[in-house]
């Protein structure tokens, strides 16, 4: 959600775009890699949290 807001803020109107600008593909690829890495960390944290809840629930149920 926050990336959508940031991308909307960074967009300019088509009439204001300089046609001589070049886009560095390496910058774009690094941005995508960074976002995927962040998403992977969030997913691992979420799975770890769910796993720990299951283990704690199992321990409490066995008592």
C-alpha positions as CSV (number, residue, x, y, z in Angstrom):
1,X,0.0,0.0,0.0
2,X,2.8,2.5,0.9
3,X,4.7,1.7,-2.3
4,X,1.5,2.5,-4.2
5,X,1.3,5.9,-2.5
6,X,5.0,6.6,-3.1
7,X,4.8,5.7,-6.7
8,X,1.8,7.9,-7.2
9,X,3.6,10.8,-5.6
10,X,6.6,10.4,-7.8
11,X,4.7,10.3,-11.1
12,X,4.6,13.5,-13.2
13,X,2.3,14.6,-15.8
14,X,3.1,13.4,-19.3
15,X,3.5,17.0,-20.6
16,X,6.3,17.7,-18.0
17,X,8.4,14.6,-18.8
18,X,11.7,15.3,-20.3
19,X,12.1,13.0,-23.4
20,X,15.9,13.0,-23.2
21,X,16.0,11.3,-19.8
22,X,17.5,7.9,-19.7
23,X,16.4,5.1,-17.3
24,X,19.1,3.1,-15.6
25,X,17.9,-0.5,-15.7
26,X,20.3,-1.4,-12.8
27,X,18.6,1.0,-10.5
28,X,15.2,-0.4,-11.4
29,X,16.5,-4.0,-10.9
30,X,18.1,-3.2,-7.6
31,X,14.8,-1.6,-6.4
32,X,12.9,-4.8,-7.3
33,X,15.4,-7.0,-5.6
34,X,15.3,-4.9,-2.5
35,X,11.5,-5.1,-2.4
36,X,11.5,-8.9,-2.9
37,X,14.1,-9.3,-0.2
38,X,11.9,-7.2,2.2
39,X,8.9,-9.2,1.3
40,X,10.8,-12.5,1.9
41,X,11.8,-11.3,5.4
42,X,8.3,-10.3,6.2
43,X,7.0,-13.7,5.1
44,X,9.6,-15.5,7.2
45,X,8.8,-13.4,10.2
46,X,5.1,-14.2,9.8
47,X,5.7,-17.9,9.4
48,X,8.0,-17.9,12.4
49,X,5.3,-16.2,14.5
50,X,2.7,-18.7,13.4
51,X,5.0,-21.6,14.1
52,X,5.8,-20.3,17.6
53,X,2.1,-19.8,18.3
54,X,1.4,-23.4,17.3
55,X,4.3,-24.7,19.5
56,X,3.1,-22.6,22.5
57,X,-0.4,-23.8,22.0
58,X,0.8,-27.4,21.8
59,X,2.8,-27.0,25.0
60,X,-0.2,-25.5,26.9
61,X,-2.5,-28.2,25.6
62,X,-0.2,-31.0,26.7
63,X,-0.2,-29.7,30.3
